[in-house]
Amino acid sequence: MYVDGQYLSKHPTWHAEDSQWKAQKIIKIMERNSLNPKKVCEVGCGAGKILYFLSLSLPDCVFYGCDISPQAIEMAEEIKSDRIHFSCTAFPAGHFDTVLVIDVVEHIPDYFSFLQRVKELGETKIFHLPLDLSILNLLRPHFFDKARAKSGHLHYWAAESALWMLMDAGYEIVDSFYTDGTEVPGKTFAAEALRRVTQISAKISPNLASRLFGGYSLMVLAK
């Protein structure tokens, strides 16, 4: 679906509208851990906009994005520059200071082999993993069927199972924090109502909000 245009037909922007928000969270985990990379790669870069926004905050860094989708890379090529490069391939050539894997692992059938290949690409890795495994989503009829059909999600995690997945693949967890998808306003009345309820519960505990209602992801720095 990522190669023949099916995914593009379902997601014409390739989620570019979320790129600035995601870039801000990546910068946050870099700053929390005093990372100052000079060479960054994003595996599964999509339309490339995350790298564009990162380039504004990291002026001394060179960026490389790769994706198996020719449609995504065609979109990304519109923003390439002397500091941002793209290629239509599963994995890039070379070695990098930091490797980004942002909302990708859930799409990979054999994610253990994928994670082991990513591990060889650089010193530090930053993952963004959706936490779809919530009580509300478990109660929703056909939620996971729809997530698979529309978004291509093949795997579903809570925070603990996401971290164990990385550790089972040989990673050392350095840092992690929740990212709150409810920071983005809901597109429907029901979505907006759920967003407000989730935000209230998050004031008690983001972990509780994630477990009950979903809408959260996990940003992880690993080696």
N, C-alpha and C positions, 0 to 999 in steps of 0.2 A: 504493500500500500504506500510505502514511502518512495518507491522508485517509479511506479506507473502513473502517478498523479492522483490516486485516490485520496491520499491524506491532504493534498493541496485543495482538492474540491471540497473537503469538509472543513478545512481551516485555511482560508485564502490568505490570511496575514501571517500564517505560520507562527502565531502567538507573539508577533513582534511588539504588540502593545504592552506586553508584560516585561519587556527587556530592560527598561530603565529601572524598574522596581527590583528585578533580580540582580542587576549590576550593583545596585546600592547594597544589597545584602552580601554580595561577594566581597565588595570593598570593606564592609563591616568585619567579616571574618578575617580578611587579610590584616586589617589594622589591629584587631584584637590579638593577633599572633605575630605582629611585626614582620609581615611578609612584604618584600619589595622586589617582586620578580621583574626580570628584564626580558623574559621570553615565555609567553603564555600560549597554550593550545587549548582549544575547546573541541572536544569530541562530540559530534552530534550538534553542530552549531546552528542548524536551521537557517534562518534568514540572516544570521550574523549580527543582529542588532545589539546583543549583549556585549560583544567585543567592541562595537562602536562606542557604547557608553563607557565601558571600562577604559578605552583609549583616552577619554577626556579626563579621567582621574589619574591615569598612569602614563604621563607624557614621555617617559624614558623607556617604555616597554614596547616590544614588537609582538604582534598577535597573529596566530595561525588558527583558522577554523576549518574543520572538515565535516562532511556529512555524506551519507550514501545517496541522498536524494538530489538528482540533477535539478529539480524544480527549486529546491531550497537554495542550492548553490547559485543558481541563476539570479535569485533575488539578492543573495549576499553579495554577488559581484558588483551590484550597483553602489555598494558602500566601501569597496576595497580601496586601499591607499598604499602609500609606501610603508606604512606601519601595520596594515591589516591585510592578511593574505588568506585566500580560501582555496580548497581543493575538494573535488568530488571523490572521496575515498572513505573507507571505514576508519582508518587510523592514519595519522600523519607520519612522515619520515622525520627522524631526528629525536632529540632529547630536550626537555623543557624544564624550566624552573617550577612552573605550576601547570597542572592539567585540570581543566574544568569539565565536569560531566553534569550538566544542568538539565534535570527532568528527562533523562535518557534511559536509565537502567530499567525502568518499569516497562519499556518497549522491547527489551532484548530477550528472546526466548531462552538462550543459554547464557544467563547473566554471569555465572561464575567464570566461564572462559573469557567473557568480555572484560570482567573486572581484573582478571589476572593479566590480560594484555594491556589494559590501561595502566596497571601498576608499573610496567616497564618503561613508560613514556616520560616520567619525570620524578622529581624529588618529592613534591607535595601535590596532593590531589584535593580538589574541592568538589563535593557532590551536593546536588539538591534533589531530595527524594520526597515525592508526595506521600502523605500519610492518609491513604484512602480507607484504611481499616478502622472505622469508627462504629459506634453503636447505631447511630442514625443511618449510616450507609448500609449496615447489615440488615436493618429493618425495612429499608426502601425496596419495593418490588423491582427486580431486574436492574438495580443500580450497576452491578458489576458487568452484566451483559451489555448495558449501554456504554459503560466506560471502555469496554473492550472494542465494541463496534465503532464508536465514534472517535475515541482518542488513542486506541491501540494499546491500552494498558493491559499487560499480561500478568503483572504481579502487584500485590497489595500489602502494605506494611503499616504497623504501628511503629512508634519511635524505637522501642527496644528491638523489634525484629529487624528493622532497617539497619541498626548499628551492628547487630549480630551477623547479618548478611555480610557486611564489609569485613568484620573480624574473621569470619569463617573463610573469606577469600584471601586472608593474609594481611589485612591492613591493620595498622595501629591508629586508633582514634585519638586525635590531638585535641579537637574542640568541636562543639556542635551547639546549635541553638534552633529553636522553632522559628519559622517564618510564617507570618499570619496572612493567609490569602484573603481574609475578610477586610484587610486594609483597602481593598478594591471594592467600590460600591456594587451592590447586587444589580443585575440586569432586569430582574422582575420583582414584583411586590413580595412574593414568597421568598426569593433569594435575599432580598434586603431585610426582611423580618428575621430570617435565620442568621444573617450577618450580625444583626444587633444583639440577638440572644447569645451568639457565640462570643461576641466581644465582652458582654457582661460576665460570662463564665470565665473568660480568659483573665479577668482582673483577679479572680480567685486563684486560678492556676492555668497556664497555657497547656500543660499536660492534660488536665481535666477537660478543657475545651476541645482539644484534639481527639481525645478518646470518645467523648460524647457526640460531637457534632461534625468532626472533620474540618476541612477547609485549611488545614495546616500542612506545612512541609518541614523537612529537616535539612538545614544547611550543615554540612559536615566537612571538617578539615582532617585529612588522613595522610598517613605515610605508608 
